[in-house]
Amino acid sequence: MTIPLDAGSGPRAGGASPRRYRDLPATELEPLLAGDGAAVSWHAVGFDGEAPFAPFLERLPGDMRRVSGKRIAEFLAGRYCAERALAAAGGGNGQWLPRGDDRLPVWPPGWTGSISHADGIAAAAVVASTAGRVLGLDVERWVAPDQALQIREMIATPGELSLLSMLPPERALTLLFSAKEALFKALYPQVGRFMEFSAARAVAVADGELTLQLSERWSPAWPQGTVVRVRFLLRDTYVSTAVLGASRDGALPPD
């Protein structure tokens, strides 16, 4: 799917440039985030141009004002989606999320969420936090075949790629990358450290759901062998994945 962009009415910088982003319908991510028993709210946006979020530049952290225009657009798009998702959930106060010492977003007390962005698309999801609840969301554009060859060994084993042999190799690799990113985002608030891609491996796939198994101990609460289900949605130009709070199936003995 090519994301249509709204060049018509909307916020304007100095009353001049037309809006270069478009709020996407809720159905864009609904198969990923609905129906797990928790009230997950989400928002997604498509964007292009040099400064699609120019009206929000005053909210940009000072240390980001010297980064590339692409990085600025992605950051603002993600924060915009997070603010919209929080507002829809009844947890927003109109303020954009600050960053913590680890440079990751700090969600308001009582809420947990996840932000993702790729080339020209961003999304965020949020849910009321309860004991043990996790939420991770990731969106990735399909990688090109030549790029897939360069990063394949870092992301996946031959067995994992074989598991997804129904997809072209570069799409299988993109899906595995995205699924593991969603897992990392979901568990980072609990484990407090970043993990290598080899720390989880795909062991099953069926009906829009990829099963990952932790191949090492992430924390006392997330031991080696724990199985986590990752929902995925394949689009023409990108893949999206999500780990929800009800996705954990407990620990199984590792192979």
Secondary structure, DSSP 8 states (H G I E B T S, - for coil): -------SSS--BTTTB---EEE--GGGTHHHHSSSSS--EEEEEEE-SS-TTGGGGGGS-GGGTTS-HHHHHHHHHHHHHHHHHHHHHT---S----B-TTSSB---TTEEEEEEEETTEEEEEEEE--TT---EEEEEE---HHHHHHHHHHH--HHHHHHTTTS-HHHHHHHHHHHHHHHHHHHHHHH-S---GGGEEEEEEETTEEEEEESS--BTTB-TTEEEEEEEEE-SSEEEEEE-GGGEEEE----
